[in-house]
Amino acid sequence: MYYTVETSKTFEQAAADLEAAVKRNEFGVLHIHDLGNTLRSKGIDFAEQCKVFEVCNPRQAGKVLSADMKLNMALPCRISVYTEKGRTKIGMIKPVPMLAALSQDATLVNIAHEVEAMTRKMIDESK
């Protein structure tokens, strides 16, 4: 269900490299949630780092929404850069099993495979 890689890069370098890989692969970064800073700003003792990148390929998103508008709740794709016990990781929930749980539409399965291959490539380029 998850695709996660570990990198020897720092958290900040991995986040910067992911952002560059997203753009190189014709996706856009819609927003970056800095969950670590958000939690700390709310007074929560949270030692780890975590940035969640909302990424989207408009052509693929348009196809998904045209087939089933309810799937807007599963968009955009999210890729996280985070630390865990001193190690930097990059990961995502795989689009294929996630979409399979939400829809049985065969065309959407093909789109999910394409998106998963592209997002996996971005993660691998970032590590």
C-alpha positions as YAML, in Angstrom:
chain: A
units: angstrom
residues:
- id: 1
  name: MET
  ca: [0.00, 0.00, 0.00]
- id: 2
  name: TYR
  ca: [2.98, 2.32, 0.60]
- id: 3
  name: TYR
  ca: [6.05, 3.11, -1.45]
- id: 4
  name: THR
  ca: [8.83, 4.48, 0.76]
- id: 5
  name: VAL
  ca: [12.54, 4.94, 0.23]
- id: 6
  name: GLU
  ca: [15.27, 5.97, 2.62]
- id: 7
  name: THR
  ca: [17.89, 8.50, 1.58]
- id: 8
  name: SER
  ca: [21.21, 9.59, 2.98]
- id: 9
  name: LYS
  ca: [20.28, 13.20, 2.15]
- id: 10
  name: THR
  ca: [19.27, 15.70, 4.77]
- id: 11
  name: PHE
  ca: [15.57, 16.37, 5.20]
- id: 12
  name: GLU
  ca: [15.85, 19.81, 3.57]
- id: 13
  name: GLN
  ca: [17.90, 18.52, 0.62]
- id: 14
  name: ALA
  ca: [15.48, 15.64, -0.01]
- id: 15
  name: ALA
  ca: [12.53, 18.07, 0.09]
- id: 16
  name: ALA
  ca: [14.24, 20.41, -2.39]
- id: 17
  name: ASP
  ca: [15.16, 17.51, -4.68]
- id: 18
  name: LEU
  ca: [11.60, 16.18, -4.58]
- id: 19
  name: GLU
  ca: [10.19, 19.56, -5.53]
- id: 20
  name: ALA
  ca: [12.59, 19.71, -8.50]
- id: 21
  name: ALA
  ca: [11.73, 16.14, -9.57]
- id: 22
  name: VAL
  ca: [8.01, 16.90, -9.46]
- id: 23
  name: LYS
  ca: [8.47, 19.83, -11.82]
- id: 24
  name: ARG
  ca: [10.85, 17.90, -14.10]
- id: 25
  name: ASN
  ca: [8.20, 15.21, -14.50]
- id: 26
  name: GLU
  ca: [5.49, 17.65, -15.59]
- id: 27
  name: PHE
  ca: [3.57, 17.66, -12.35]
- id: 28
  name: GLY
  ca: [2.90, 20.77, -10.34]
- id: 29
  name: VAL
  ca: [3.34, 21.35, -6.63]
- id: 30
  name: LEU
  ca: [0.00, 22.75, -5.45]
- id: 31
  name: HIS
  ca: [0.96, 23.11, -1.81]
- id: 32
  name: ILE
  ca: [3.52, 21.96, 0.74]
- id: 33
  name: HIS
  ca: [2.25, 21.25, 4.24]
- id: 34
  name: ASP
  ca: [5.00, 21.50, 6.86]
- id: 35
  name: LEU
  ca: [3.38, 19.24, 9.45]
- id: 36
  name: GLY
  ca: [6.35, 19.29, 11.81]
- id: 37
  name: ASN
  ca: [6.35, 23.08, 12.10]
- id: 38
  name: THR
  ca: [2.56, 23.21, 12.29]
- id: 39
  name: LEU
  ca: [2.48, 20.78, 15.22]
- id: 40
  name: ARG
  ca: [5.28, 22.60, 17.03]
- id: 41
  name: SER
  ca: [3.54, 25.95, 16.49]
- id: 42
  name: LYS
  ca: [0.51, 24.49, 18.28]
- id: 43
  name: GLY
  ca: [2.60, 23.61, 21.32]
- id: 44
  name: ILE
  ca: [2.95, 19.92, 20.51]
- id: 45
  name: ASP
  ca: [6.30, 18.35, 21.34]
- id: 46
  name: PHE
  ca: [7.16, 16.82, 17.96]
- id: 47
  name: ALA
  ca: [10.81, 16.07, 17.21]
- id: 48
  name: GLU
  ca: [10.50, 14.77, 13.64]
- id: 49
  name: GLN
  ca: [10.33, 16.72, 10.37]
- id: 50
  name: CYS
  ca: [7.54, 16.17, 7.86]
- id: 51
  name: LYS
  ca: [6.58, 17.97, 4.67]
- id: 52
  name: VAL
  ca: [3.66, 16.73, 2.60]
- id: 53
  name: PHE
  ca: [3.73, 17.78, -1.04]
- id: 54
  name: GLU
  ca: [0.40, 17.95, -2.85]
- id: 55
  name: VAL
  ca: [1.28, 17.22, -6.48]
- id: 56
  name: CYS
  ca: [-0.88, 17.08, -9.57]
- id: 57
  name: ASN
  ca: [-0.73, 16.41, -13.28]
- id: 58
  name: PRO
  ca: [-3.71, 18.33, -14.69]
- id: 59
  name: ARG
  ca: [-4.24, 15.96, -17.64]
- id: 60
  name: GLN
  ca: [-4.42, 12.91, -15.40]
- id: 61
  name: ALA
  ca: [-6.57, 14.68, -12.79]
- id: 62
  name: GLY
  ca: [-8.98, 15.79, -15.51]
- id: 63
  name: LYS
  ca: [-9.36, 12.20, -16.72]
- id: 64
  name: VAL
  ca: [-10.03, 10.93, -13.21]
- id: 65
  name: LEU
  ca: [-12.61, 13.61, -12.44]
- id: 66
  name: SER
  ca: [-14.34, 13.12, -15.79]
- id: 67
  name: ALA
  ca: [-14.77, 9.44, -15.00]
- id: 68
  name: ASP
  ca: [-15.89, 9.85, -11.37]
- id: 69
  name: MET
  ca: [-16.27, 13.24, -9.73]
- id: 70
  name: LYS
  ca: [-16.33, 11.67, -6.23]
- id: 71
  name: LEU
  ca: [-12.64, 10.91, -6.64]
- id: 72
  name: ASN
  ca: [-11.89, 14.59, -6.10]
- id: 73
  name: MET
  ca: [-11.57, 13.55, -2.47]
- id: 74
  name: ALA
  ca: [-8.52, 11.42, -3.37]
- id: 75
  name: LEU
  ca: [-6.78, 14.20, -5.29]
- id: 76
  name: PRO
  ca: [-4.18, 15.61, -5.47]
- id: 77
  name: CYS
  ca: [-1.48, 12.99, -5.01]
- id: 78
  name: ARG
  ca: [0.55, 13.38, -1.86]
- id: 79
  name: ILE
  ca: [4.25, 12.63, -1.47]
- id: 80
  name: SER
  ca: [5.90, 13.05, 1.92]
- id: 81
  name: VAL
  ca: [9.46, 13.80, 2.95]
- id: 82
  name: TYR
  ca: [9.94, 13.01, 6.63]
- id: 83
  name: THR
  ca: [12.38, 11.94, 9.28]
- id: 84
  name: GLU
  ca: [11.99, 8.90, 11.45]
- id: 85
  name: LYS
  ca: [14.49, 8.18, 14.20]
- id: 86
  name: GLY
  ca: [17.14, 10.31, 12.50]
- id: 87
  name: ARG
  ca: [16.63, 8.89, 9.02]
- id: 88
  name: THR
  ca: [15.19, 10.79, 6.07]
- id: 89
  name: LYS
  ca: [12.50, 9.05, 4.06]
- id: 90
  name: ILE
  ca: [10.36, 9.86, 1.03]
- id: 91
  name: GLY
  ca: [7.10, 8.07, 0.45]
- id: 92
  name: MET
  ca: [3.51, 7.92, -0.72]
- id: 93
  name: ILE
  ca: [0.40, 5.81, -0.60]
- id: 94
  name: LYS
  ca: [0.42, 3.97, -3.92]
- id: 95
  name: PRO
  ca: [-2.28, 5.24, -6.30]
- id: 96
  name: VAL
  ca: [-3.18, 1.80, -7.72]
- id: 97
  name: PRO
  ca: [-4.35, 0.11, -4.50]
- id: 98
  name: MET
  ca: [-5.89, 3.33, -3.22]
- id: 99
  name: LEU
  ca: [-7.93, 3.79, -6.38]
- id: 100
  name: ALA
  ca: [-8.87, 0.10, -6.46]
- id: 101
  name: ALA
  ca: [-10.43, 0.57, -3.02]
- id: 102
  name: LEU
  ca: [-12.45, 3.53, -4.32]
- id: 103
  name: SER
  ca: [-13.49, 2.51, -7.85]
- id: 104
  name: GLN
  ca: [-13.84, -0.51, -10.11]
- id: 105
  name: ASP
  ca: [-13.64, 1.55, -13.34]
- id: 106
  name: ALA
  ca: [-11.07, -0.07, -15.69]
- id: 107
  name: THR
  ca: [-10.06, 3.25, -17.27]
- id: 108
  name: LEU
  ca: [-9.21, 4.63, -13.86]
- id: 109
  name: VAL
  ca: [-6.99, 1.63, -13.14]
- id: 110
  name: ASN
  ca: [-4.91, 2.48, -16.22]
- id: 111
  name: ILE
  ca: [-4.62, 6.11, -15.12]
- id: 112
  name: ALA
  ca: [-3.62, 5.00, -11.61]
- id: 113
  name: HIS
  ca: [-0.84, 2.81, -13.06]
- id: 114
  name: GLU
  ca: [0.49, 5.74, -15.09]
- id: 115
  name: VAL
  ca: [0.38, 8.11, -12.12]
- id: 116
  name: GLU
  ca: [1.97, 5.56, -9.81]
- id: 117
  name: ALA
  ca: [4.86, 5.00, -12.24]
- id: 118
  name: MET
  ca: [5.40, 8.75, -12.53]
- id: 119
  name: THR
  ca: [5.25, 9.48, -8.80]
- id: 120
  name: ARG
  ca: [7.50, 6.51, -8.02]
- id: 121
  name: LYS
  ca: [9.99, 7.92, -10.54]
- id: 122
  name: MET
  ca: [9.90, 11.31, -8.78]
- id: 123
  name: ILE
  ca: [10.59, 9.66, -5.43]
- id: 124
  name: ASP
  ca: [13.43, 7.58, -6.85]
- id: 125
  name: GLU
  ca: [14.97, 10.66, -8.51]
- id: 126
  name: SER
  ca: [14.85, 12.45, -5.16]
- id: 127
  name: LYS
  ca: [16.61, 9.87, -3.07]
...
